[in-house]
Amino acid sequence: MRVDLFDFDLPEDNIALRPASPRDSARLLVVQPDGATVLQDHVVRDLPSFLRPGDALVFNDTKVIPAQLEGIRSREGTPDLHVSATLHMRVAPDAWKAFAKPGKRLKIGDRIRFGHSGETCALGTLDAVLEEKGEGGEVLLRFDLSGPALDEAIMAVGHIPLPPYIAAKRPEDEQDSRDYQTIYAREEGAVAAPTAGLHFTPDLFAALDAAGIERHFVTLHVGAGTFLPVKADDTTEHKMHSEIGHVSAATAEALNAVKARGGRIVSVGTTSLRLLESAAEADGTLKAWSGATDIFITPGYRFRAVDVLMTNFHLPRSTLFMLVSAFAGLDTMRAAYTHAISTGYRFYSYGDSSLLFRKTTR
């Protein structure tokens, strides 16, 4: 499909720079696409009223790590060069794939010393060698440390990689270390938060429990590739970056039981949805699954597992807007986004949310 079909104009004022407080006071646009598209304005704490006893919410329990590293490349005969690297996928105990700037000025074999603002931190140094270069500034960094020692060093010298549309407008601060993390995050490894989950609070969990809504967890470590623009003119020419995920046998069995008794699987976020669809058989049965997924969902995709999707509002021409258009219909989502923009919904990672009911295939 043509990528320009997924374009729209978004005023700067609609981009959220801070989340709603409390988290579950964010607005919630409910979108029901079958028949005449129905759009209803609510708030996130109203979520239980749109679900049924026996439905199951599926959350991504990944935890954001301070994956933004600043460092200095020293090379004999050339001036020192400041390097900014965003880790996005661990490939070995001592190696990460990353997006580096300025990528064009780096060479294989370069050594980079990372630390806050390019200075080594008081807790030690974190050195790496650039072993490979790919497209779009992607590199492979091999660190001098490995395993838990590398994890500790990254925690010491890294910082939270705010989405570029926020980072361009204000610096990261201590509040972001709390705001840019779900209350149930536990599996370290994400570069970006699964942002639909940022809206949940203990009070909302209690209300969902009281309504008979189940809670289950999967893990997909969100990579920096989620922020990359689609530069191709046609969706068939775009290459997705892989992300590492895991669905346990117990979770797959529990969700299959939900479907068998007529309940619905409600995915909290596109990351949970992409992982569930990767783990689903052709008949919709879920299985234990672990590995890398680069699933790219565009209109025409036949959904196997997920019935309802809760998700924030996404960038124009993005793979995520393509995904929600596949889920609820392109015309439906264009109408929903037009309504959201005109009525002041807040967009992107710290913005408001939507609840999408899957378009029925006829």
SULGI-V160484 format. One record per residue. RES is the residue in one small letter. PSI is psi in whole degrees, -180 to 180 (999 if undefined). NEAR is the number of other ideal C-beta (glycine too) atoms within 10 Angstrom. Layout:
{{RES/PSI/NEAR} {RES/PSI/NEAR}}
This chain:
{{m/153/15} {r/132/10} {v/-30/21} {d/-12/10} {l/-19/13} {f/20/25} {d/150/13} {f/161/13} {d/129/8} {l/116/18} {p/145/10} {e/-33/7} {d/-18/10} {n/-5/17} {i/120/20} {a/132/20} {l/-14/14} {r/151/12} {p/164/22} {a/152/19} {s/125/9} {p/166/13} {r/-40/19} {d/9/21} {s/-2/14} {a/154/22} {r/154/21} {l/115/21} {l/116/20} {v/125/20} {v/115/25} {q/108/18} {p/-17/21} {d/140/14} {g/-141/7} {a/127/6} {t/129/18} {v/124/12} {l/127/17} {q/132/12} {d/122/14} {h/-169/15} {v/161/15} {v/-35/23} {r/-10/19} {d/-4/17} {l/-44/25} {p/-27/18} {s/-13/10} {f/2/17} {l/167/21} {r/151/13} {p/134/10} {g/-15/14} {d/161/21} {a/124/21} {l/138/23} {v/120/27} {f/150/24} {n/113/30} {d/19/19} {t/152/31} {k/132/17} {v/132/22} {i/160/19} {p/76/17} {a/3/23} {q/117/21} {l/136/26} {e/135/18} {g/-176/27} {i/127/17} {r/122/22} {s/126/13} {r/129/14} {e/131/4} {g/-2/4} {t/154/9} {p/153/7} {d/146/11} {l/127/16} {h/131/13} {v/134/25} {s/125/18} {a/132/27} {t/109/23} {l/141/22} {h/-17/26} {m/127/21} {r/131/17} {v/-9/13} {a/165/12} {p/-27/13} {d/16/16} {a/141/19} {w/145/23} {k/146/21} {a/161/25} {f/122/23} {a/144/23} {k/137/13} {p/109/12} {g/-37/19} {k/-23/9} {r/-1/13} {l/150/20} {k/152/10} {i/133/11} {g/-13/9} {d/139/20} {r/137/14} {i/131/25} {r/116/19} {f/148/26} {g/168/22} {h/128/15} {s/28/9} {g/-3/17} {e/146/14} {t/143/16} {c/165/15} {a/-22/8} {l/0/12} {g/-171/14} {t/160/16} {l/103/24} {d/149/18} {a/156/27} {v/135/15} {l/113/22} {e/-29/13} {e/153/12} {k/137/16} {g/-158/11} {e/155/7} {g/27/12} {g/8/18} {e/136/19} {v/164/22} {l/122/19} {l/126/24} {r/114/16} {f/157/20} {d/-20/15} {l/163/18} {s/156/13} {g/-139/10} {p/-33/9} {a/-39/15} {l/-42/20} {d/-45/16} {e/-40/14} {a/-41/22} {i/-42/21} {m/-33/12} {a/-40/17} {v/-14/23} {g/172/22} {h/164/16} {i/126/21} {p/89/26} {l/147/23} {p/146/19} {p/-31/13} {y/-14/18} {i/-46/19} {a/-28/14} {a/-15/9} {k/-21/11} {r/155/11} {p/157/9} {e/146/16} {d/-178/11} {e/-33/8} {q/-35/10} {d/-31/21} {s/-24/13} {r/-45/9} {d/-35/18} {y/45/22} {q/133/17} {t/159/24} {i/-12/14} {y/11/15} {a/134/19} {r/-22/10} {e/103/15} {e/139/13} {g/-8/20} {a/148/29} {v/-25/27} {a/150/25} {a/148/26} {p/92/28} {t/-24/26} {a/-31/26} {g/-14/25} {l/-16/24} {h/-9/28} {f/143/23} {t/163/15} {p/-38/9} {d/-41/12} {l/-39/19} {f/-42/16} {a/-39/11} {a/-38/17} {l/-40/18} {d/-44/12} {a/-27/9} {a/1/14} {g/26/13} {i/126/21} {e/158/20} {r/130/14} {h/158/19} {f/139/18} {v/172/25} {t/122/24} {l/117/27} {h/104/25} {v/131/25} {g/167/26} {a/-17/25} {g/-19/22} {t/-23/24} {f/-6/20} {l/134/20} {p/156/14} {v/111/20} {k/-16/10} {a/160/13} {d/-21/11} {d/143/11} {t/-28/18} {t/-16/9} {e/-2/10} {h/136/17} {k/122/13} {m/146/17} {h/145/18} {s/152/16} {e/147/27} {i/132/20} {g/170/25} {h/130/18} {v/120/25} {s/159/15} {a/-38/11} {a/-41/10} {t/-44/21} {a/-44/21} {e/-43/12} {a/-40/15} {l/-34/25} {n/-37/16} {a/-37/13} {v/-48/20} {k/-39/16} {a/-31/9} {r/11/7} {g/6/9} {g/168/20} {r/146/18} {i/120/25} {v/110/26} {s/126/29} {v/95/27} {g/155/26} {t/-25/28} {t/-45/31} {s/-42/32} {l/-47/29} {r/-37/26} {l/-44/26} {l/-42/27} {e/-31/21} {s/-32/19} {a/-3/24} {a/140/22} {e/172/10} {a/-31/7} {d/5/6} {g/-8/17} {t/132/15} {l/146/25} {k/160/12} {a/140/13} {w/141/19} {s/136/11} {g/-161/10} {a/135/14} {t/138/18} {d/31/12} {i/134/15} {f/111/16} {i/120/20} {t/166/17} {p/136/17} {g/-17/8} {y/138/14} {r/111/9} {f/138/19} {r/-36/16} {a/-40/22} {v/135/23} {d/-34/18} {v/143/19} {l/126/25} {m/125/28} {t/153/23} {n/-179/26} {f/134/28} {h/171/26} {l/150/20} {p/145/16} {r/19/17} {s/158/18} {t/-27/24} {l/-35/19} {f/-32/22} {m/-41/25} {l/-49/24} {v/-29/27} {s/-34/24} {a/-35/21} {f/-47/27} {a/-7/23} {g/136/21} {l/-46/18} {d/-40/12} {t/-46/22} {m/-33/29} {r/-41/17} {a/-41/16} {a/-42/24} {y/-35/24} {t/-44/13} {h/-45/15} {a/-44/24} {i/-44/17} {s/-24/10} {t/11/11} {g/21/11} {y/148/23} {r/134/21} {f/161/22} {y/-158/20} {s/-42/25} {y/13/24} {g/-164/24} {d/-178/25} {s/171/28} {s/156/25} {l/112/22} {l/128/23} {f/133/20} {r/136/18} {k/131/22} {t/132/9} {t/126/6} {r/999/4}}
